């Protein structure tokens, strides 16, 4: 792993015991240069004292403490402290402090530290100035944009970190020390960290608590009654001082009488709404009234929101698709919406796509747009503390309220939604204006309505509308009597939760995904089962410890180890996609070579591996598959290798052409053409031919980029070891100076963020520095400048790496 990637994981923020000191201040900060910043961070509950009267400002900040502080400074305190970590993937060492794991996992999933570096983080090690610069530059998406460092000790700053340090210095996150030195390896103290955070707020880079930590303008002061009137966002507020409020003017402690009308002040309120911290902010008024760098010539612009500044007036920083980043004021009557639903200011987060409309140079309307990378689905059930959703791929998931940072509400059953995710955190939930739908297995159907069992196991009854319709999987109208118990259905419902259209989904992907031949079973540790579906593909599921197992037409419950490979089963899953029930069906699987086929009498003769021949009747509606594509029975020929599924009458109901249930043991080399972590699959290309392998549950990864599946760069050269038909080891042998492909997510601070689909819901984004002399080409093979790359965000690319840097990149 490169030094750059290692250092990215060493960055972190500061948390200590939750006791805090107000008003009188800390004994060990009085009169020192960091006193005001410490008071500000303490009042805002970002940093607190070691005791009620001691802050210990000269103590070093550890790497883990640094991450926690950053999360709080960015306004993610509740989300990070209660973060629902995804199982595995973080590889915390045994001695990693338990109280910091959630914050570190949150930061890793947010992308501002490297997940693969967590095992070597050394969380209790003091954080250096260079590490803090990299952490904040990465988290705030700051760019040096050509800014050159001129410190006397520039040579002491690693060349790979200089773009990050330059970005941090340019944007005021950090400044040099005495003798024009940066001192990159010096430890950052608690007092220095407080100064950094307070400076970021004053410069408008962070806004952790918009409702009780903000900049305003003084209208009047009532010294007698200890009240101050300010204007903020077009509103006039009269605020009382808390008895222990700390007041600063001109960098020193002051009194309420020292403040005058038209002063710009920083205000922190306590939980009762009283002022607990007040300070003038004469250094810069841009936080209060940022200049509009240009008046838009168009009435409407489309682009990306870069940030929200809670000033007077409210202002957003906006990057139009065609134009430069500009700050625009919002009208006090601004309307914010998404898909026809009204939203509030909390939805104006960095990176959100939007269409903005202007009136007199100010923004009058903001329509938030979907990014195109959302996961869409339908609400199954919604409760106070969680909801469940059925995604369009047929899987379902439980979303806890604590894992949602924005947009949580009690949705109606069947509501169509789009979910935006960063790691395990749902950053936005967008209701879509589409017909509500529910899905499930038929329990009963009558003249007045239909009852189904949903994915959560609840029975739900939906009365029919007066003009309801029922259709089969091909869209043909059928009668109510054609619906049978156990059928899988999709139901369009009205706002009154009545069924208007019912469609059978039998033999659709949602059913076939849950029915097939057992090819792998794990009965120790975490239970798992892999089934080969009717189209020949495989799918692996986690299994509940208390799974119920039943034999066809037998009510006796059996244990999980009753299941054998080659059994044909039907699975039932819960909202987490865990198997809760397994029915062993009365079917049989036969493999062999076709020796005779009669398309008139619908029979087929198959010779098995022991050279025994047998003739089978074939049902009239037999399904035939080849490489996941549908074929006809008439297309089969003698000599074809097939795998057939027989029903209880020994009739052929499914035929898979050219399918084999086993893979020879051994080691195989080639190019990783595809990787599907969710489905436990990897496809290796050799000499123009591809082979699909199943990953073992405990597969070992050896990779210079990180020994985890989600660190594999698709397109790399690799060697895989196969044992018992499963890939047990993947060794990435090379990913440099070979053509790789991906999607260019963004360019920032000299780095390219490249997305690849690895089968997980959010895919994987790899980050690489762009080499100083990289070859950059557009789709017409014309040379482009590095500064032009930002305009190609979202485009598919091909690229080559050398020394972990992008040496060649071409827009496809």
N, C-alpha and C positions, 0 to 999 in steps of 0.2 A: 504494500500500500504506500502511496506517495506521502511525503511530508505534508503536502497541502491537505490531503484527505484526512490524515491523522489529526492535524491541528483543528480541522473543522469540528471534530468531535470533542475537543478539549474545552470548548467554550460553554460557559454556563452562568447561572445567576443566583442571587443570594437570598436565602431564607434562614430564619433563626426562630427562637421561641416566639410565640404570638403575643406576648405581653408588649405593651407600648407605653411610651411616655409622652405626655402632651404639655403644652403651656409653658411650664417653667423651663423646659428644655433639659438637655443632658449635661451633667456636670463636666464631662470630659470633652465637650465640643464648644463651650462658651468662649467667644472671642476669636475662634479659629476661622480660617478662610472657608472651611466647608460647613460652618454652623448653619447657614441659611438653607443650603441644599439638603442637609440632613433633616432639618425641621420640616421641610416641604415633603420629602419622601416618607418621613414618619407620619405626618398628618394624613397623607394619602394612602397609608397602610401598604406601601410598596416595600419599605425597609423599616424595621423596628429595632428597638434597643435590646442589648443583651440582658438588661434588667430595667427597672423603672427609671433609673437615673443615670445609667451608663450605656453609651452607644458603642464604645471601643472602636473609634474611627480608624486607628492605625493597624488594625488586624487585617490580614490578607483575606481576600474573597476567594473561596475555593471554586474549582471548575463547576461542580454541581450547583453550588450556591449561585453562581453567575447565571446559569440557565433559568433557575427559578425566578430570579430577579427580572430577567428579560421577559419571561412569560407574564409577570405581573405588570411590568412597564407597558407591555403591548395590550393590556386589558384582558388577558386570558387567565386570570387567577383562578376563577371558579372552574373553568373548563379544564385547566391543567391539573389543579389539585384533585379533581374528581375524575380524571381521564380514564375512560374504559379501555385499557390496553388490550390490543388484539393478542390472542394466545400465541406465545413464542415469538421469534423474530427479533427480539432485542438482545438476547444473550447476556443478561446482566451477570457479572461474576458473583460468586457466593458472598463476598464481603461488601457488595454494593449497598449503601444505606437505603433501607426500605422506604423511608419517608420521602426520598427524592425520585424514586423510580417513575412515578406517574408524570412528573414534570419533564423528565428527560425523554420518556417515551413520546410525550406530546410534542416536544421540540423536534424529535427525530421524524415523526409522522408529518409535522408541518414543513419539514425540509430544511430547517436552518442549522441542524447538525447532522452528521452522517451516522446512520443507524449501525453500519458495519463497524464503526470505531468504538461503540459503547463498551465492548469487553476490555479495551485497553485504555479507557478514559482516565483512570486514576481520579475518581471524583473528589477526593479530599486534597488533591494537590492544588497549591495556589495557582490562580489564573494569571497569566502574564498579560502585559499591555497589548502585545501583538495578537494574542488569542481573543481578548475582548474586542479588539478592532475588527477581527474577522467575523466574530459572532454577530456583532451588531450590524456590520455592513451586509452580511448575508441575510439576517432576519428582516432588515428594513429595505432590502433590495436596492442598496445604494450602488451607484456606479462612479468610478473615478473620472470617466469621460475625458481622458487625456491629462488629468491633473498629475503633476510631477512632484514627488517629494524632494525636499532640499535640506533634510536634516544632516547634521554633521556625521551622524552614525547610520546613514542610509545602508551602508554595507552590512550592518548588523541585522537588518531586516531581510529575512529569506526572500529570494526573488519571487517565489510562488505566492508569497503573502503580500507583496508590495501593492498590487492592485486593490486589495481589501483595505490595507492601512491607508492608502491614498484616498479611497472613497470615504473612510471614516473621518479623516482629517478635513477633506474638502467640505463635507456636510456638517462639520462642527461636532461630531460625536466625541472626538478626542483632539487634544492639542499637544504640542511639544512641551518638553520640560526645560530645565535650565540649560544654558550653553547650547541652545539650538539642537538638543538631542531628543530623540523619541524614546530611547531606552526600551526596546521591544521586549526584552526578557525580564524587565522589572515586574514585581508583583503589583496587582491592583488592590488598593486598600478599600475598606468599607466606606471611608469618607470620600475617596475618589469616585467610587461607584455611584454614590449619591449625587455627586456633582454631575457626572455623565448623564444620569437619568433626568435630573432637573433641567439640564441644558437641552436635552432632547425635547422635553415638553415645551420649553420656551421657544424653541426653534420650529415648533409645529410638527415634529417628526413622530410623536406619539400622543395619544389621547386616551389614557386607560379608563377614565371614569367621567364621561362627558357631563353627567348630571350633577356631580359634586366636586369636580376638579377642573377648573376652566379659567380663561382669561376674560376679564370684563373691564368696562370703563366706569369710573366713579362719577356718580351724579351729585351726591351730597353726603355729608358726614354729620351724624348726631353723636357728639362726644359724650353728652350728658347721659343719654340712654344707651350708649355703646351700640349704636346701629350704623349701618352704612347702606346707602342705596346705590345700586349699580345697574347698568344696562348690559344685556347679553342676548345676542340673537334677536334683537328687536324688542325684547321684553325688559321691563323695569322691575327690579327685585329689591326689596328692602330686607336686609339680613341682620340678625342679632349676632353679637360676638359671644362665643362660648367663654365661660369664666376662665379657662386656661388657654385661650387662644394665643398663638405666637404671631407677632406682627413685626415685619421688617420693612425698613425704608432706606434706600441708598446702601444696602448691604449690611446695615446694623439694626439691632433691635429698636423698635419704635413704639409709639402709642397711636391710638385711633385718631387723635387730633393732628397727627403729622400728615395725614392723607388729605388730598385736595380734589375738588371737582376736576374732571377730565384726566385724572391719573389713570393709566392702564395698570391693572392689578391682577395678580394671580390669586385665585380663591380656592380654598379647600373647605368643604363642609363636612360636619360630622353626621352621624346617623340621625340626629334630630333636626338637621337642616341649619344648624348654627355654624358660623365661621370659626374654624379652628386654626386656620393659617391664612395670613394675608400679607402680600408683599408687592411692592411696586415693580414694574417690569419696564424700566426706562431704557434698557439697552436696545430694545427693538420693538417697534410697534407693528411689525409685519405679522406677528401672531394674531393681533387684534384686527387689523385691517389690511390684509395682503393685497398688493396691487394687482390689478388685472393687466396682464402683460399685453393683451390684445383684445379688441372687440371683434367677435365673430362676424364674418361677412355673410354667413349662412344662417338661416333661421333654425336649422336642425343639424346636429353633428352626431356621428356614431363613433364610439371608441371605447376606451377602458378607463375606469376610475382608478386613480393612483392613491387617493387619500381624502379624508374629510378633516377640515380644521374648524373646530367649534369656536368661532370668533364672532365678532360683530361687524359685518353680517357673516352668517355661515358661508363657508367657502369650500369648494371641492377642487382638487387638482385632477386635471383630465387630460388624457392622451388621445386625441382624435386619430382615426385610422390614417388620415392624410393630414399631417400637421405636427406641430411640436407641443410638448407638455405645457399647459397653461392653467392658471388659477382663475376660476370664475365664481362670483358671488351667487348665492341662492336667494331668490325672493322669499320673503317671510311666508308667502302663500304657495310655495312650491309644492307640486303634487308628485309623489313618488309611487310608482306602481310596477307590478310585474304580472303579466298575463291577465290583466284586468283586475287584480287584487291590489288594494292599497298597502303600501309598506311604510316603514318609518326610517329615521336617520340611521339606525343600526344596520340597515341593509346596504349602506353605501361603503362597502369594504373594498380595500385595495385589490385590484385584479378583476373586479366585476365589470362585465360588459354592459354598456348602456347606450341609449339614444337620448340626447338632451335637446330641449327646445329653449329658445331664448326670447326674452322680451326686454327691450331696452338695454341690452348688454348683460342682463342677469338671467340666470336659469329659472324658468318658470315651470318646467315639467321634466321629470326624469323617468324614462321607461327602462327598467332593468331587463336585460336580454339573457337568454340562456347561452352558456359557453359552448355547448355541443358535446361536453364530456360528462353530462349528468347521467345518473342511473334513473330510468323511468319505471313506474309501476303503479299498482293500485293498492289503496289502503285495505288491509284485511280487517283489522280491529284497531281501535284507538282508545287508550285509557289515560288516566291522569299522569302516570309516570312512564309510560312507554306506548309505542304503537308497533304494529307489524305491517309489512309491505310485501306484496308479491311482485317481483320484478318481471320484466318482459321475457326473460329467458326461462321463466317457470320456477325459479328458485324464490325462496322467501327469507325474510330476516326480521329479527326483533330490534327496534331502535329505541334505546333508553333515552329518557329526557336529558340525563346528564351528559350524553354524548352528542347533543345538538346545541350548537353555538348560536343559531339564529333561525327563526321561522317556525319554532315548535308551537303547535296549537292542537286542539282536539278536532281531528278531521272526521268527516262523515265516512261511514263504511262505503267502499267502492270509489272514493275520490281518486282521481288520476293525479299523480305528483311526479316531480322531478327532484332528485336528491343530488346535491353537490357534496363531495367528500374530500377531505384531506386526511389520508390514513384512516383511522377509525373514527374521526370526528366528522359529523355532518355539519357543514358550514352554512348550508341554506336548504330550505325546503320550499319548493315552488308549486302551488296548486295549479293544475292545468285545466283549461276550459274544454274538457272532452267528456264524452258520455261515461258516467260511472259504471263500473263493472265489478262483479264478484265472481269467484271461482270456487269450485269444490266438487265433492263426490255426492251423487244423489242418494238421499236417505229415503225419501218418498215423494210421490207426485200425485196430486189429486185434481179435482175439477176446479178448485179455487186457488191453488198455489203449489209451490214446490219447496221442499226442505232439503238443504244440502249440509254436508259437514265441511267446514272451511279448513284451511291449512293449520289453524290453531287448535282444531279438534272440537270447535263449537258447532252445534246444530243451529242453523239460521233458516227461518221460513220467510219466503217472499210471495205475497199474494200476486196473482196475475192481473195485469191491466185488462181492460175490456177487449183490446185488439192485439193481445200478445201473439208472438209467432215463435215456432220451434223449427230449427234447421239442423241438418246433419253436418258432418265435418266438411262436406263438399259444397255446402250452401243450399242444398235442396230442402224444400219444406217437407216436414214430417208431422205426424200426429203425436199427441201426448202419450198414447199407448206405446209408442216406439221407444220411449225413455225407460231404461231399466235401473233398478237399484245398483249403485256402484259406478254408474256412468260418470265420467268427468265432464263438467259443463262450464261454460262461460255464460254469465247472465248480465245483460244490460238492465240497469235499474233506474227508476225515476227518482226525483228528489224525495218522494214519499216512500222510498224503498220498496217499490213494486216492480215485479219482473215484466219487462216489455218484450225482450228478445232473448231466447235461450238457444245456445248453440252447443251441440255435442262435440267434445274434444277427444273422444276415444281414438286411439292410434296416433294422436298428435304427440309432439315432442314431450309435452308435460306428462303424458301417460307412459310412453316408451322409455323415458328417462328413469322410471321407477320399476321397470320390469325387464328381466333378462336372466342370463346364465351367470352363475357365480364363477368368477375366474380367480379370485383372491379373497382370502378371509384372514383377519388378524384377531385372535381370541385372547391375547394377553395385552396388558397395558391399556392403551386407548383402542377400543374395538373399532375395526374398519372392515368395509366390504366393498369389493369391486364387482360390477356386473357388466356383461357384454350385452348391449341392447340389440333390438331386432334389426337395426341397420348395420350391425357389425362393430360399431364404436363402443368404447368402454367409459364407465363413469364410476368414481370412487366416492364413498360416503363415510362419514364418521357415524358411529352407532352408539346409542344411549346404553349405559351400563345395565339398565333394567328393561332392555328391549324384549318385546313379546314375540315369540316364534310359534307358528302354527302350521301343521300339515294340512294339505288340501282336504276339505270335508271332515276335519277332525278338530273338535273343540279343545283338545288337551293342549295346555301351554307347555312349550319346551324351552330349553336353554339355548343360548346363542351358539355353543359349540356343537349343537345338533346339525348346524348347517355344514354342507360339504361342497367342495368345488364341483362344478358341473350341475349342481341343483339349479332348477329354474324357479325364480322367486319374483314376488311382487312386494315392493317396499312401500311403507307409509312413513312420511317425514313430518317433522314439526316446523315451526316458523324459523328455526335456526338451521334447517336443512339437515338435522340429525335424524337417523332412522330410529323410529319408535316401535315399529311393528314389521315383521317379515312373514309373509305367507309363502310356504313352499308349494308350488303349483304342480299339478299332475301333468307334466310335460317332459319331453325327452329331447336331447340334442344329439344329432348324428353328423359325423364328418366323413368325407370321402370323395371319390371321383365318380362323376356321372358316367355310367356305362351304357345306358339306354334311356331315351326320353320319348314319351308318347303324348303329344299335345292335343290329340283328339280325345283319348280316354282319360287324360289328365293323370298319368302315372309317371314315376321316375324310378330308375334302378341305380343304386349307389353301391360302389365297392369300397369297403372300409380298409383300414391299414393292415388288416389280417387277410386281405384279398377275399373276404366274404361278401357276396352280393345279396341285396334284398330289394324288392320292389315295393314302393309306397304309393298309396293314393294321394293325390294333391287336391286340396280344397279349391273351389272355383275362384275364390277371391284371394288366392295366395299372394303374398308380397315378396318381391324379389329385389335384392339390394346389391350394389357393387360400389365400393368406396363411398358409401353414404348416398349414392344416387339410385333412384328407382329404375328398375328394369322390368321387362315383361317375361312371362314364363316361356313364351315362344323364342326369346333371344338366347335361351340356354342351349348348349351343345354337348355332345358326348366328349369326354375328356376334361370338361371343366371341373375344377376342384370346388366343392361347396360345403357349406355348413347349414344343416336344415334343422328346423324346430318342429317337433311333432306334438299334436294334441293328445288327449287321453285315448282317442280312437286310433292312434298311430297314423293320423293323416298329416301331411306336410302343410303347415300354415305359413312358414317363413323360410326363405332360401337366401343365404348370403353367398355370393359368388366370389371365389378366390380368397376365402377367409381361412385363416389358420389360428388355432387357439394357443399356440405356443411359440416362443422365440428361443432360438438356440443360445445356450450359455456361452460366454466368452467376452472378449474385449473388442470394441468396434470404434474406429476413428472416422471423423467426418466433420461437417459443418452443422452447427445447431440451427436448423431451419425454423423451428417453432418450439415454444415452451409454453405449457399450460399448467401453471402451478395448482390451480383449483381442481383440474381434472387429473392431476398427477401424470401428465404426458410430456414426452419430449420427442421431437422428430429430428432425425439425423440424415443429412444428405451426403451421399457418396457417389461420385462418378455420374451425377445426374439423376440417380435414383434415391428415393427417400424411404426411410423405415420409421414407423411409429413405435415407440417403446413406452411401457408403463413404469413410473417411478416408484421405487420402494418407499415405504413409509419413513424409513430412517436413512434415506439416501445421503451419501457423503459428497460434499462439494469441495473441490480443490481449485482455487481461483485467486490470482493475484489481486483482483478487484474486490475481493471479499468472499469468504467461504460460505455463502448463503445463496439459495436459489434465486432470490430477488436481486442479487448482484450480478447475475449472469447477463452478459451482453449478447443478445440474440444476433447470430451471424458469426460468432466466435468459432474457432476450430477447437475440437474437443475429442476426448477419448472417453467412452462409456463402458462400464463393466456390467454385464448381464448375468444374474444368478437367479435360478428358479423363475425365469421369464420376467424378472423385474430388474430395472436399473438400480444397482446398489451404490455406484460411485460415478461421479462426473468430474473429470479433470479437464479444465479449460487450458489448452496448450498454447493458444495464441489468439489475441484479438487486435493486434497491431498490423498496419500496412496491408489490411484486407478490406474489401468493400463491406461496409455495414449500412444498415438502413434504420430510419426512425422518423419521428415527427418533431420539428423544431418548436419547442414550447416557448422559450424566451431566451433573450441574450441579456446578461447582466454582469457588470464588473469583469469583463473580459472572459466570461464563461458562457458556454452553450449548455442549455438544459434540453436534453433530447429524450423524448418519450418513446417507449416500446411496449407493445401489448404482450404481457406474459401470462395472460389467463386470469389474473386477479381483477377485482372489480375496478380498481384505479390504475392498473398497469404499473409500470416503473419508469421513473425519470432519472436518467443518468446525467451527472454534471461533469463537464470537462472544460479545462482551460483551452482557449484557442491559441495555437502557436503564433509567435510573433510574425513569422513569415508564412502563415497558412495560405494555401491556394483556395480561393473562394470563387464559386461559379454560379451563375443563374441557370435556369432551365434550358436556355439557349447556348449554354457553354461559354457565356461571356464573363469575363472577370468582374467581380464586384468588390467594393470596399467593405471593411469590417463594419463601418458605421451604417452600412445599408442593411445589414443582416436583420436588424430589429423589424424591418418592414415585411419580413418573410415568416413571422411567427405563425404557427399553425400549419406550415407547409411540410410535406414529406421531403426527406432529404436522403442522400447517401453520403457517407463520410468515412474517413480513415483516421486512425490514431497512431501516434508515435510518442513514446515516453509519456503515456497517459494524457497527451494533448491532441486536440484536433489539428491534423496536418493538412487535411483536404476535406472540403465540404461543397456539395453541389445540390442546388434546389432541383427537385424532380418535377 
